[in-house]
Amino acid sequence: MSKFAMYGKFKAQPGQGDALAGILLEAAEQSESVAGCELYIVNVSEEDSDTIWVTELWSDAEAHDAFLRNEDAQALIGRARPLIAGVEPVKLRPLGGKGFR
Amino acid sequence: MSKFAMYGKFKAQPGQGDALAGILLEAAEQSESVAGCELYIVNVSEEDSDTIWVTELWSDAEAHDAFLRNEDAQALIGRARPLIAGVEPVKLRPLGGKGFR
């Protein structure tokens, strides 16, 4: 099974970018103990503080899906949902490069 | 100086996605020896094989700019230019997460 990569583009409700980024950073904290997660980096757009981008790289799609199903991640998703105006996943096929083991 | 992160979204000329990705992978190879470069991952969009995304993370903006100025990178840019229909940098402020030292 090939590696799974994506950018998660989150548009927060007006003025909620910081709060949403905080929750996504908690998700990043949770991912530290997940072997299949190689990258989970939270970024804010330089042009819009209510647009949050998450850079994700996983050993495979199953590792990503399992992470989303676990209880702690579900609790975070529940807290984040009211802060989110829109989500746009940019699905990628990683080819290689620096930082890609 | 804070870390510099961006996604480079490249739209290749029709049918030139693979060729463009190949040149960007050469740039990734060059970045291996560049201390200030932490991530340079080349991805192809799952939805469009002529859209190539590069995930970049640098120690600071100066390291990124210096890389682009060097001769080898300039040679690659020269080779890539005819293959590129459009470039859209997504400029980011990285906040933290897994894979962000």
N, CA and C atoms of all chains as a GROMACS GRO file, in nm:
protein
  606
    1MET      N    1   0.086  -0.119   0.000
    1MET     CA    2   0.000   0.000   0.000
    1MET      C    3   0.090   0.124   0.000
    2SER      N    4   0.057   0.227  -0.083
    2SER     CA    5   0.145   0.344  -0.095
    2SER      C    6   0.113   0.447   0.014
    3LYS      N    7   0.209   0.538   0.032
    3LYS     CA    8   0.191   0.640   0.134
    3LYS      C    9   0.071   0.727   0.098
    4PHE      N   10   0.012   0.788   0.204
    4PHE     CA   11  -0.105   0.874   0.186
    4PHE      C   12  -0.066   1.016   0.226
    5ALA      N   13  -0.089   1.111   0.134
    5ALA     CA   14  -0.055   1.250   0.165
    5ALA      C   15  -0.174   1.339   0.131
    6MET      N   16  -0.191   1.443   0.206
    6MET     CA   17  -0.295   1.541   0.174
    6MET      C   18  -0.266   1.672   0.245
    7TYR      N   19  -0.328   1.779   0.192
    7TYR     CA   20  -0.335   1.905   0.265
    7TYR      C   21  -0.481   1.921   0.306
    8GLY      N   22  -0.501   1.947   0.433
    8GLY     CA   23  -0.638   1.979   0.477
    8GLY      C   24  -0.651   2.131   0.483
    9LYS      N   25  -0.736   2.188   0.397
    9LYS     CA   26  -0.759   2.334   0.400
    9LYS      C   27  -0.887   2.361   0.477
   10PHE      N   28  -0.874   2.423   0.594
   10PHE     CA   29  -0.990   2.452   0.679
   10PHE      C   30  -1.019   2.602   0.674
   11LYS      N   31  -1.143   2.637   0.645
   11LYS     CA   32  -1.184   2.777   0.657
   11LYS      C   33  -1.262   2.787   0.787
   12ALA      N   34  -1.209   2.868   0.880
   12ALA     CA   35  -1.275   2.883   1.011
   12ALA      C   36  -1.389   2.983   1.000
   13GLN      N   37  -1.481   2.976   1.095
   13GLN     CA   38  -1.582   3.081   1.108
   13GLN      C   39  -1.507   3.211   1.134
   14PRO      N   40  -1.565   3.326   1.098
   14PRO     CA   41  -1.493   3.454   1.114
   14PRO      C   42  -1.434   3.473   1.253
   15GLY      N   43  -1.303   3.497   1.258
   15GLY     CA   44  -1.235   3.524   1.385
   15GLY      C   45  -1.200   3.401   1.465
   16GLN      N   46  -1.229   3.280   1.410
   16GLN     CA   47  -1.205   3.156   1.486
   16GLN      C   48  -1.080   3.080   1.441
   17GLY      N   49  -0.998   3.142   1.357
   17GLY     CA   50  -0.878   3.074   1.305
   17GLY      C   51  -0.786   3.027   1.417
   18ASP      N   52  -0.758   3.114   1.514
   18ASP     CA   53  -0.667   3.077   1.624
   18ASP      C   54  -0.723   2.960   1.704
   19ALA      N   55  -0.853   2.968   1.735
   19ALA     CA   56  -0.915   2.861   1.816
   19ALA      C   57  -0.910   2.728   1.741
   20LEU      N   58  -0.939   2.733   1.611
   20LEU     CA   59  -0.937   2.609   1.531
   20LEU      C   60  -0.794   2.555   1.522
   21ALA      N   61  -0.699   2.644   1.500
   21ALA     CA   62  -0.558   2.600   1.492
   21ALA      C   63  -0.517   2.533   1.622
   22GLY      N   64  -0.565   2.587   1.735
   22GLY     CA   65  -0.532   2.529   1.866
   22GLY      C   66  -0.580   2.385   1.876
   23ILE      N   67  -0.700   2.358   1.829
   23ILE     CA   68  -0.754   2.221   1.834
   23ILE      C   69  -0.675   2.130   1.740
   24LEU      N   70  -0.641   2.183   1.622
   24LEU     CA   71  -0.564   2.100   1.526
   24LEU      C   72  -0.424   2.071   1.580
   25LEU      N   73  -0.369   2.163   1.659
   25LEU     CA   74  -0.239   2.137   1.722
   25LEU      C   75  -0.252   2.028   1.828
   26GLU      N   76  -0.369   2.020   1.894
   26GLU     CA   77  -0.394   1.910   1.987
   26GLU      C   78  -0.397   1.777   1.909
   27ALA      N   79  -0.458   1.781   1.791
   27ALA     CA   80  -0.460   1.660   1.707
   27ALA      C   81  -0.317   1.621   1.669
   28ALA      N   82  -0.236   1.721   1.638
   28ALA     CA   83  -0.094   1.694   1.605
   28ALA      C   84  -0.025   1.629   1.725
   29GLU      N   85  -0.057   1.676   1.842
   29GLU     CA   86   0.000   1.618   1.966
   29GLU      C   87  -0.040   1.469   1.975
   30GLN      N   88  -0.165   1.441   1.949
   30GLN     CA   89  -0.213   1.302   1.952
   30GLN      C   90  -0.139   1.217   1.849
   31SER      N   91  -0.108   1.278   1.735
   31SER     CA   92  -0.046   1.201   1.624
   31SER      C   93   0.098   1.162   1.657
   32GLU      N   94   0.157   1.228   1.758
   32GLU     CA   95   0.297   1.200   1.793
   32GLU      C   96   0.315   1.051   1.827
   33SER      N   97   0.213   0.992   1.890
   33SER     CA   98   0.225   0.851   1.933
   33SER      C   99   0.172   0.754   1.829
   34VAL      N  100   0.136   0.805   1.711
   34VAL     CA  101   0.078   0.718   1.608
   34VAL      C  102   0.187   0.686   1.505
   35ALA      N  103   0.230   0.561   1.504
   35ALA     CA  104   0.345   0.523   1.419
   35ALA      C  105   0.322   0.557   1.272
   36GLY      N  106   0.201   0.537   1.225
   36GLY     CA  107   0.174   0.555   1.082
   36GLY      C  108   0.172   0.700   1.038
   37CYS      N  109   0.176   0.793   1.133
   37CYS     CA  110   0.172   0.936   1.099
   37CYS      C  111   0.314   0.989   1.088
   38GLU      N  112   0.350   1.036   0.971
   38GLU     CA  113   0.487   1.085   0.950
   38GLU      C  114   0.493   1.238   0.956
   39LEU      N  115   0.389   1.304   0.906
   39LEU     CA  116   0.383   1.450   0.914
   39LEU      C  117   0.240   1.491   0.949
   40TYR      N  118   0.230   1.585   1.043
   40TYR     CA  119   0.100   1.647   1.073
   40TYR      C  120   0.134   1.788   1.120
   41ILE      N  121   0.151   1.879   1.024
   41ILE     CA  122   0.198   2.014   1.054
   41ILE      C  123   0.084   2.114   1.032
   42VAL      N  124   0.059   2.194   1.134
   42VAL     CA  125  -0.050   2.292   1.129
   42VAL      C  126   0.008   2.427   1.088
   43ASN      N  127  -0.052   2.487   0.987
   43ASN     CA  128  -0.006   2.617   0.936
   43ASN      C  129  -0.126   2.711   0.925
   44VAL      N  130  -0.099   2.841   0.938
   44VAL     CA  131  -0.202   2.940   0.908
   44VAL      C  132  -0.162   3.010   0.778
   45SER      N  133  -0.260   3.040   0.696
   45SER     CA  134  -0.233   3.109   0.571
   45SER      C  135  -0.176   3.247   0.600
   46GLU      N  136  -0.072   3.286   0.524
   46GLU     CA  137  -0.016   3.421   0.542
   46GLU      C  138  -0.119   3.527   0.500
   47GLU      N  139  -0.213   3.486   0.411
   47GLU     CA  140  -0.306   3.587   0.358
   47GLU      C  141  -0.437   3.593   0.434
   48ASP      N  142  -0.471   3.491   0.512
   48ASP     CA  143  -0.601   3.492   0.580
   48ASP      C  144  -0.591   3.414   0.710
   49SER      N  145  -0.600   3.482   0.822
   49SER     CA  146  -0.579   3.415   0.952
   49SER      C  147  -0.691   3.317   0.986
   50ASP      N  148  -0.799   3.318   0.907
   50ASP     CA  149  -0.906   3.220   0.929
   50ASP      C  150  -0.895   3.101   0.833
   51THR      N  151  -0.784   3.092   0.758
   51THR     CA  152  -0.761   2.974   0.674
   51THR      C  153  -0.643   2.897   0.732
   52ILE      N  154  -0.671   2.773   0.774
   52ILE     CA  155  -0.570   2.689   0.837
   52ILE      C  156  -0.542   2.571   0.745
   53TRP      N  157  -0.416   2.546   0.720
   53TRP     CA  158  -0.376   2.435   0.634
   53TRP      C  159  -0.303   2.330   0.718
   54VAL      N  160  -0.337   2.205   0.704
   54VAL     CA  161  -0.264   2.098   0.772
   54VAL      C  162  -0.194   2.012   0.667
   55THR      N  163  -0.063   1.999   0.681
   55THR     CA  164   0.018   1.913   0.593
   55THR      C  165   0.022   1.774   0.654
   56GLU      N  166  -0.028   1.674   0.582
   56GLU     CA  167  -0.032   1.538   0.636
   56GLU      C  168   0.041   1.441   0.545
   57LEU      N  169   0.117   1.349   0.609
   57LEU     CA  170   0.180   1.238   0.537
   57LEU      C  171   0.170   1.115   0.626
   58TRP      N  172   0.112   1.008   0.570
   58TRP     CA  173   0.086   0.886   0.647
   58TRP      C  174   0.150   0.766   0.576
   59SER      N  175   0.178   0.662   0.652
   59SER     CA  176   0.238   0.542   0.592
   59SER      C  177   0.142   0.484   0.487
   60ASP      N  178   0.010   0.494   0.515
   60ASP     CA  179  -0.091   0.452   0.417
   60ASP      C  180  -0.228   0.508   0.456
   61ALA      N  181  -0.326   0.493   0.369
   61ALA     CA  182  -0.459   0.552   0.393
   61ALA      C  183  -0.525   0.491   0.517
   62GLU      N  184  -0.499   0.362   0.541
   62GLU     CA  185  -0.560   0.293   0.656
   62GLU      C  186  -0.514   0.356   0.787
   63ALA      N  187  -0.386   0.393   0.796
   63ALA     CA  188  -0.336   0.457   0.919
   63ALA      C  189  -0.407   0.590   0.941
   64HIS      N  190  -0.430   0.664   0.832
   64HIS     CA  191  -0.499   0.793   0.841
   64HIS      C  192  -0.643   0.772   0.887
   65ASP      N  193  -0.712   0.675   0.824
   65ASP     CA  194  -0.852   0.650   0.859
   65ASP      C  195  -0.866   0.602   1.004
   66ALA      N  196  -0.772   0.515   1.047
   66ALA     CA  197  -0.779   0.462   1.184
   66ALA      C  198  -0.763   0.576   1.286
   67PHE      N  199  -0.674   0.671   1.253
   67PHE     CA  200  -0.653   0.785   1.344
   67PHE      C  201  -0.782   0.863   1.362
   68LEU      N  202  -0.853   0.887   1.249
   68LEU     CA  203  -0.976   0.967   1.255
   68LEU      C  204  -1.086   0.894   1.333
   69ARG      N  205  -1.081   0.760   1.330
   69ARG     CA  206  -1.186   0.683   1.397
   69ARG      C  207  -1.166   0.678   1.549
   70ASN      N  208  -1.043   0.704   1.596
   70ASN     CA  209  -1.022   0.681   1.740
   70ASN      C  210  -1.090   0.787   1.824
   71GLU      N  211  -1.123   0.747   1.946
   71GLU     CA  212  -1.207   0.826   2.036
   71GLU      C  213  -1.155   0.967   2.060
   72ASP      N  214  -1.026   0.978   2.086
   72ASP     CA  215  -0.968   1.109   2.116
   72ASP      C  216  -0.982   1.202   1.995
   73ALA      N  217  -0.956   1.147   1.876
   73ALA     CA  218  -0.966   1.232   1.756
   73ALA      C  219  -1.113   1.271   1.735
   74GLN      N  220  -1.204   1.177   1.760
   74GLN     CA  221  -1.347   1.209   1.745
   74GLN      C  222  -1.388   1.321   1.840
   75ALA      N  223  -1.331   1.321   1.961
   75ALA     CA  224  -1.364   1.426   2.058
   75ALA      C  225  -1.316   1.562   2.006
   76LEU      N  226  -1.197   1.563   1.948
   76LEU     CA  227  -1.143   1.688   1.892
   76LEU      C  228  -1.228   1.736   1.775
   77ILE      N  229  -1.269   1.640   1.691
   77ILE     CA  230  -1.352   1.677   1.574
   77ILE      C  231  -1.483   1.740   1.622
   78GLY      N  232  -1.538   1.683   1.729
   78GLY     CA  233  -1.662   1.739   1.785
   78GLY      C  234  -1.644   1.882   1.834
   79ARG      N  235  -1.530   1.908   1.897
   79ARG     CA  236  -1.502   2.044   1.946
   79ARG      C  237  -1.475   2.140   1.830
   80ALA      N  238  -1.412   2.088   1.724
   80ALA     CA  239  -1.373   2.176   1.612
   80ALA      C  240  -1.492   2.209   1.522
   81ARG      N  241  -1.586   2.117   1.509
   81ARG     CA  242  -1.693   2.132   1.408
   81ARG      C  243  -1.761   2.269   1.411
   82PRO      N  244  -1.800   2.322   1.529
   82PRO     CA  245  -1.869   2.451   1.527
   82PRO      C  246  -1.781   2.568   1.482
   83LEU      N  247  -1.649   2.547   1.482
   83LEU     CA  248  -1.557   2.655   1.443
   83LEU      C  249  -1.530   2.654   1.293
   84ILE      N  250  -1.578   2.549   1.223
   84ILE     CA  251  -1.539   2.528   1.083
   84ILE      C  252  -1.650   2.573   0.988
   85ALA      N  253  -1.616   2.662   0.895
   85ALA     CA  254  -1.711   2.707   0.793
   85ALA      C  255  -1.699   2.618   0.668
   86GLY      N  256  -1.579   2.564   0.643
   86GLY     CA  257  -1.562   2.479   0.525
   86GLY      C  258  -1.431   2.402   0.532
   87VAL      N  259  -1.430   2.284   0.468
   87VAL     CA  260  -1.308   2.202   0.463
   87VAL      C  261  -1.286   2.161   0.318
   88GLU      N  262  -1.162   2.171   0.274
   88GLU     CA  263  -1.131   2.133   0.135
   88GLU      C  264  -1.006   2.045   0.137
   89PRO      N  265  -1.023   1.912   0.128
   89PRO     CA  266  -0.904   1.826   0.125
   89PRO      C  267  -0.838   1.831  -0.012
   90VAL      N  268  -0.707   1.852  -0.012
   90VAL     CA  269  -0.630   1.844  -0.138
   90VAL      C  270  -0.558   1.710  -0.133
   91LYS      N  271  -0.611   1.612  -0.209
   91LYS     CA  272  -0.556   1.477  -0.203
   91LYS      C  273  -0.436   1.465  -0.297
   92LEU      N  274  -0.328   1.408  -0.244
   92LEU     CA  275  -0.200   1.407  -0.316
   92LEU      C  276  -0.145   1.266  -0.327
   93ARG      N  277  -0.062   1.245  -0.432
   93ARG     CA  278   0.017   1.122  -0.440
   93ARG      C  279   0.163   1.164  -0.427
   94PRO      N  280   0.224   1.136  -0.309
   94PRO     CA  281   0.362   1.181  -0.289
   94PRO      C  282   0.458   1.101  -0.378
   95LEU      N  283   0.550   1.170  -0.441
   95LEU     CA  284   0.646   1.106  -0.533
   95LEU      C  285   0.783   1.089  -0.469
   96GLY      N  286   0.817   1.180  -0.377
   96GLY     CA  287   0.949   1.169  -0.312
   96GLY      C  288   0.999   1.306  -0.275
   97GLY      N  289   1.122   1.309  -0.225
   97GLY     CA  290   1.182   1.437  -0.189
   97GLY      C  291   1.237   1.434  -0.048
   98LYS      N  292   1.282   1.550  -0.002
   98LYS     CA  293   1.344   1.562   0.131
   98LYS      C  294   1.237   1.563   0.239
   99GLY      N  295   1.250   1.471   0.333
   99GLY     CA  296   1.151   1.459   0.440
   99GLY      C  297   1.050   1.351   0.410
  100PHE      N  298   1.072   1.281   0.302
  100PHE     CA  299   0.981   1.172   0.258
  100PHE      C  300   1.059   1.043   0.269
  101ARG      N  301   1.040   0.969   0.386
  101ARG     CA  302   1.120   0.847   0.407
  101ARG      C  303   1.068   0.732   0.325
  102MET      N  304   1.458   3.487   1.335
  102MET     CA  305   1.378   3.475   1.214
  102MET      C  306   1.296   3.345   1.221
  103SER      N  307   1.165   3.348   1.182
  103SER     CA  308   1.081   3.230   1.197
  103SER      C  309   1.093   3.138   1.075
  104LYS      N  310   1.048   3.015   1.094
  104LYS     CA  311   1.055   2.919   0.984
  104LYS      C  312   0.968   2.967   0.868
  105PHE      N  313   1.007   2.922   0.748
  105PHE     CA  314   0.935   2.959   0.626
  105PHE      C  315   0.872   2.833   0.567
  106ALA      N  316   0.740   2.839   0.543
  106ALA     CA  317   0.671   2.722   0.486
  106ALA      C  318   0.585   2.767   0.369
  107MET      N  319   0.573   2.682   0.272
  107MET     CA  320   0.483   2.711   0.161
  107MET      C  321   0.449   2.584   0.086
  108TYR      N  322   0.337   2.592   0.011
  108TYR     CA  323   0.309   2.488  -0.087
  108TYR      C  324   0.327   2.556  -0.223
  109GLY      N  325   0.404   2.493  -0.310
  109GLY     CA  326   0.414   2.543  -0.447
  109GLY      C  327   0.318   2.463  -0.532
  110LYS      N  328   0.213   2.530  -0.587
  110LYS     CA  329   0.119   2.460  -0.676
  110LYS      C  330   0.159   2.492  -0.820
  111PHE      N  331   0.204   2.391  -0.893
  111PHE     CA  332   0.247   2.409  -1.032
  111PHE      C  333   0.144   2.346  -1.124
  112LYS      N  334   0.097   2.423  -1.223
  112LYS     CA  335   0.012   2.366  -1.327
  112LYS      C  336   0.103   2.347  -1.449
  113ALA      N  337   0.119   2.221  -1.491
  113ALA     CA  338   0.206   2.192  -1.605
  113ALA      C  339   0.130   2.216  -1.735
  114GLN      N  340   0.205   2.235  -1.840
  114GLN     CA  341   0.144   2.236  -1.974
  114GLN      C  342   0.078   2.099  -1.994
  115PRO      N  343  -0.026   2.090  -2.077
  115PRO     CA  344  -0.098   1.963  -2.091
  115PRO      C  345  -0.005   1.845  -2.119
  116GLY      N  346  -0.015   1.742  -2.034
  116GLY     CA  347   0.062   1.619  -2.054
  116GLY      C  348   0.205   1.626  -2.003
  117GLN      N  349   0.243   1.740  -1.942
  117GLN     CA  350   0.382   1.758  -1.898
  117GLN      C  351   0.400   1.741  -1.746
  118GLY      N  352   0.298   1.692  -1.679
  118GLY     CA  353   0.306   1.676  -1.534
  118GLY      C  354   0.422   1.588  -1.491
  119ASP      N  355   0.436   1.472  -1.556
  119ASP     CA  356   0.545   1.380  -1.518
  119ASP      C  357   0.682   1.444  -1.538
  120ALA      N  358   0.697   1.509  -1.652
  120ALA     CA  359   0.828   1.571  -1.683
  120ALA      C  360   0.860   1.680  -1.580
  121LEU      N  361   0.760   1.760  -1.548
  121LEU     CA  362   0.781   1.867  -1.449
  121LEU      C  363   0.813   1.808  -1.312
  122ALA      N  364   0.738   1.705  -1.273
  122ALA     CA  365   0.764   1.641  -1.143
  122ALA      C  366   0.907   1.587  -1.138
  123GLY      N  367   0.953   1.535  -1.250
  123GLY     CA  368   1.090   1.482  -1.255
  123GLY      C  369   1.193   1.590  -1.227
  124ILE      N  370   1.173   1.707  -1.281
  124ILE     CA  371   1.268   1.817  -1.257
  124ILE      C  372   1.259   1.864  -1.112
  125LEU      N  373   1.136   1.869  -1.058
  125LEU     CA  374   1.120   1.911  -0.919
  125LEU      C  375   1.182   1.809  -0.824
  126LEU      N  376   1.180   1.681  -0.862
  126LEU     CA  377   1.247   1.579  -0.781
  126LEU      C  378   1.398   1.598  -0.784
  127GLU      N  379   1.451   1.647  -0.898
  127GLU     CA  380   1.594   1.681  -0.904
  127GLU      C  381   1.623   1.796  -0.807
  128ALA      N  382   1.530   1.893  -0.801
  128ALA     CA  383   1.549   2.004  -0.705
  128ALA      C  384   1.548   1.949  -0.562
  129ALA      N  385   1.460   1.853  -0.536
  129ALA     CA  386   1.454   1.790  -0.403
  129ALA      C  387   1.588   1.723  -0.373
  130GLU      N  388   1.644   1.659  -0.472
  130GLU     CA  389   1.775   1.595  -0.457
  130GLU      C  390   1.880   1.700  -0.418
  131GLN      N  391   1.877   1.812  -0.485
  131GLN     CA  392   1.971   1.921  -0.454
  131GLN      C  393   1.951   1.971  -0.311
  132SER      N  394   1.826   1.972  -0.267
  132SER     CA  395   1.796   2.028  -0.134
  132SER      C  396   1.848   1.938  -0.021
  133GLU      N  397   1.878   1.812  -0.055
  133GLU     CA  398   1.928   1.718   0.047
  133GLU      C  399   2.052   1.773   0.119
  134SER      N  400   2.136   1.845   0.044
  134SER     CA  401   2.262   1.894   0.102
  134SER      C  402   2.248   2.036   0.156
  135VAL      N  403   2.127   2.088   0.156
  135VAL     CA  404   2.106   2.225   0.202
  135VAL      C  405   2.051   2.222   0.345
  136ALA      N  406   2.133   2.265   0.441
  136ALA     CA  407   2.097   2.251   0.583
  136ALA      C  408   1.965   2.320   0.615
  137GLY      N  409   1.940   2.436   0.555
  137GLY     CA  410   1.821   2.513   0.590
  137GLY      C  411   1.691   2.455   0.537
  138CYS      N  412   1.704   2.352   0.451
  138CYS     CA  413   1.582   2.292   0.395
  138CYS      C  414   1.539   2.173   0.480
  139GLU      N  415   1.421   2.179   0.538
  139GLU     CA  416   1.374   2.072   0.625
  139GLU      C  417   1.279   1.978   0.551
  140LEU      N  418   1.196   2.034   0.463
  140LEU     CA  419   1.105   1.952   0.383
  140LEU      C  420   1.103   2.006   0.240
  141TYR      N  421   1.109   1.913   0.145
  141TYR     CA  422   1.089   1.950   0.003
  141TYR      C  423   1.032   1.824  -0.063
  142ILE      N  424   0.899   1.810  -0.050
  142ILE     CA  425   0.834   1.687  -0.096
  142ILE      C  426   0.750   1.716  -0.220
  143VAL      N  427   0.772   1.638  -0.324
  143VAL     CA  428   0.702   1.657  -0.451
  143VAL      C  429   0.583   1.562  -0.456
  144ASN      N  430   0.466   1.617  -0.484
  144ASN     CA  431   0.342   1.538  -0.491
  144ASN      C  432   0.270   1.570  -0.622
  145VAL      N  433   0.195   1.472  -0.671
  145VAL     CA  434   0.106   1.500  -0.784
  145VAL      C  435  -0.038   1.496  -0.731
  146SER      N  436  -0.121   1.587  -0.781
  146SER     CA  437  -0.260   1.591  -0.739
  146SER      C  438  -0.328   1.459  -0.777
  147GLU      N  439  -0.411   1.407  -0.685
  147GLU     CA  440  -0.485   1.284  -0.717
  147GLU      C  441  -0.588   1.312  -0.827
  148GLU      N  442  -0.629   1.440  -0.837
  148GLU     CA  443  -0.736   1.471  -0.932
  148GLU      C  444  -0.686   1.517  -1.069
  149ASP      N  445  -0.560   1.559  -1.077
  149ASP     CA  446  -0.511   1.612  -1.205
  149ASP      C  447  -0.361   1.586  -1.217
  150SER      N  448  -0.323   1.498  -1.308
  150SER     CA  449  -0.181   1.458  -1.317
  150SER      C  450  -0.092   1.572  -1.368
  151ASP      N  451  -0.154   1.680  -1.414
  151ASP     CA  452  -0.074   1.796  -1.456
  151ASP      C  453  -0.067   1.903  -1.347
  152THR      N  454  -0.114   1.872  -1.227
  152THR     CA  455  -0.099   1.965  -1.114
  152THR      C  456  -0.003   1.902  -1.014
  153ILE      N  457   0.109   1.969  -0.992
  153ILE     CA  458   0.213   1.920  -0.904
  153ILE      C  459   0.223   2.013  -0.784
  154TRP      N  460   0.223   1.957  -0.667
  154TRP     CA  461   0.234   2.036  -0.543
  154TRP      C  462   0.366   2.005  -0.474
  155VAL      N  463   0.438   2.107  -0.432
  155VAL     CA  464   0.561   2.085  -0.357
  155VAL      C  465   0.540   2.138  -0.215
  156THR      N  466   0.562   2.051  -0.116
  156THR     CA  467   0.553   2.089   0.026
  156THR      C  468   0.692   2.135   0.070
  157GLU      N  469   0.702   2.259   0.114
  157GLU     CA  470   0.833   2.313   0.153
  157GLU      C  471   0.830   2.365   0.297
  158LEU      N  472   0.941   2.334   0.369
  158LEU     CA  473   0.961   2.391   0.504
  158LEU      C  474   1.109   2.424   0.516
  159TRP      N  475   1.136   2.550   0.551
  159TRP     CA  476   1.275   2.599   0.557
  159TRP      C  477   1.302   2.660   0.694
  160SER      N  478   1.428   2.662   0.733
  160SER     CA  479   1.464   2.720   0.864
  160SER      C  480   1.423   2.868   0.867
  161ASP      N  481   1.436   2.937   0.751
  161ASP     CA  482   1.389   3.076   0.739
  161ASP      C  483   1.379   3.113   0.591
  162ALA      N  484   1.322   3.230   0.564
  162ALA     CA  485   1.300   3.273   0.426
  162ALA      C  486   1.432   3.291   0.351
  163GLU      N  487   1.536   3.334   0.422
  163GLU     CA  488   1.665   3.358   0.358
  163GLU      C  489   1.723   3.227   0.303
  164ALA      N  490   1.707   3.118   0.377
  164ALA     CA  491   1.757   2.988   0.329
  164ALA      C  492   1.685   2.948   0.200
  165HIS      N  493   1.554   2.975   0.197
  165HIS     CA  494   1.475   2.944   0.076
  165HIS      C  495   1.523   3.028  -0.041
  166ASP      N  496   1.537   3.160  -0.017
  166ASP     CA  497   1.578   3.250  -0.126
  166ASP      C  498   1.718   3.215  -0.177
  167ALA      N  499   1.809   3.181  -0.083
  167ALA     CA  500   1.947   3.148  -0.123
  167ALA      C  501   1.946   3.023  -0.212
  168PHE      N  502   1.860   2.928  -0.178
  168PHE     CA  503   1.852   2.805  -0.258
  168PHE      C  504   1.813   2.838  -0.402
  169LEU      N  505   1.712   2.926  -0.416
  169LEU     CA  506   1.663   2.960  -0.550
  169LEU      C  507   1.768   3.036  -0.631
  170ARG      N  508   1.855   3.109  -0.561
  170ARG     CA  509   1.956   3.188  -0.631
  170ARG      C  510   2.072   3.103  -0.681
  171ASN      N  511   2.090   2.983  -0.624
  171ASN     CA  512   2.214   2.911  -0.661
  171ASN      C  513   2.206   2.856  -0.803
  172GLU      N  514   2.322   2.841  -0.861
  172GLU     CA  515   2.337   2.808  -1.004
  172GLU      C  516   2.262   2.682  -1.044
  173ASP      N  517   2.276   2.578  -0.963
  173ASP     CA  518   2.212   2.452  -0.999
  173ASP      C  519   2.060   2.466  -1.001
  174ALA      N  520   2.008   2.539  -0.901
  174ALA     CA  521   1.862   2.558  -0.897
  174ALA      C  522   1.817   2.643  -1.017
  175GLN      N  523   1.898   2.744  -1.050
  175GLN     CA  524   1.864   2.828  -1.165
  175GLN      C  525   1.861   2.745  -1.294
  176ALA      N  526   1.951   2.649  -1.305
  176ALA     CA  527   1.954   2.563  -1.426
  176ALA      C  528   1.826   2.480  -1.433
  177LEU      N  529   1.783   2.428  -1.316
  177LEU     CA  530   1.659   2.349  -1.313
  177LEU      C  531   1.539   2.436  -1.348
  178ILE      N  532   1.537   2.558  -1.294
  178ILE     CA  533   1.425   2.650  -1.322
  178ILE      C  534   1.418   2.676  -1.472
  179GLY      N  535   1.535   2.695  -1.534
  179GLY     CA  536   1.539   2.717  -1.679
  179GLY      C  537   1.481   2.601  -1.758
  180ARG      N  538   1.512   2.480  -1.712
  180ARG     CA  539   1.459   2.359  -1.780
  180ARG      C  540   1.310   2.343  -1.755
  181ALA      N  541   1.265   2.383  -1.636
  181ALA     CA  542   1.124   2.362  -1.600
  181ALA      C  543   1.032   2.465  -1.664
  182ARG      N  544   1.083   2.587  -1.685
  182ARG     CA  545   0.997   2.699  -1.727
  182ARG      C  546   0.907   2.665  -1.847
  183PRO      N  547   0.959   2.603  -1.955
  183PRO     CA  548   0.871   2.576  -2.069
  183PRO      C  549   0.761   2.474  -2.039
  184LEU      N  550   0.777   2.399  -1.932
  184LEU     CA  551   0.677   2.296  -1.898
  184LEU      C  552   0.566   2.352  -1.810
  185ILE      N  553   0.583   2.477  -1.762
  185ILE     CA  554   0.492   2.533  -1.661
  185ILE      C  555   0.390   2.628  -1.725
  186ALA      N  556   0.261   2.600  -1.700
  186ALA     CA  557   0.154   2.689  -1.748
  186ALA      C  558   0.120   2.791  -1.640
  187GLY      N  559   0.138   2.755  -1.512
  187GLY     CA  560   0.107   2.848  -1.405
  187GLY      C  561   0.165   2.803  -1.273
  188VAL      N  562   0.195   2.900  -1.184
  188VAL     CA  563   0.247   2.870  -1.051
  188VAL      C  564   0.166   2.949  -0.949
  189GLU      N  565   0.127   2.882  -0.841
  189GLU     CA  566   0.049   2.950  -0.738
  189GLU      C  567   0.110   2.916  -0.602
  190PRO      N  568   0.192   3.008  -0.546
  190PRO     CA  569   0.248   2.980  -0.413
  190PRO      C  570   0.142   2.999  -0.305
  191VAL      N  571   0.132   2.901  -0.217
  191VAL     CA  572   0.043   2.916  -0.100
  191VAL      C  573   0.136   2.943   0.018
  192LYS      N  574   0.143   3.069   0.061
  192LYS     CA  575   0.239   3.107   0.165
  192LYS      C  576   0.178   3.079   0.303
  193LEU      N  577   0.256   3.015   0.388
  193LEU     CA  578   0.206   2.966   0.517
  193LEU      C  579   0.291   3.013   0.632
  194ARG      N  580   0.228   3.022   0.751
  194ARG     CA  581   0.305   3.045   0.874
  194ARG      C  582   0.289   2.916   0.957
  195PRO      N  583   0.394   2.834   0.963
  195PRO     CA  584   0.383   2.708   1.036
  195PRO      C  585   0.371   2.732   1.187
  196LEU      N  586   0.279   2.663   1.251
  196LEU     CA  587   0.254   2.682   1.394
  196LEU      C  588   0.314   2.569   1.478
  197GLY      N  589   0.324   2.450   1.416
  197GLY     CA  590   0.380   2.339   1.492
  197GLY      C  591   0.318   2.208   1.447
  198GLY      N  592   0.354   2.099   1.513
  198GLY     CA  593   0.298   1.970   1.480
  198GLY      C  594   0.406   1.865   1.459
  199LYS      N  595   0.364   1.747   1.416
  199LYS     CA  596   0.456   1.635   1.397
  199LYS      C  597   0.536   1.653   1.268
  200GLY      N  598   0.667   1.649   1.280
  200GLY     CA  599   0.754   1.670   1.165
  200GLY      C  600   0.802   1.812   1.155
  201PHE      N  601   0.768   1.892   1.257
  201PHE     CA  602   0.807   2.034   1.260
  201PHE      C  603   0.902   2.050   1.377
  202ARG      N  604   1.036   2.047   1.347
  202ARG     CA  605   1.133   2.051   1.457
  202ARG      C  606   1.151   2.189   1.514
   0.00000   0.00000   0.00000
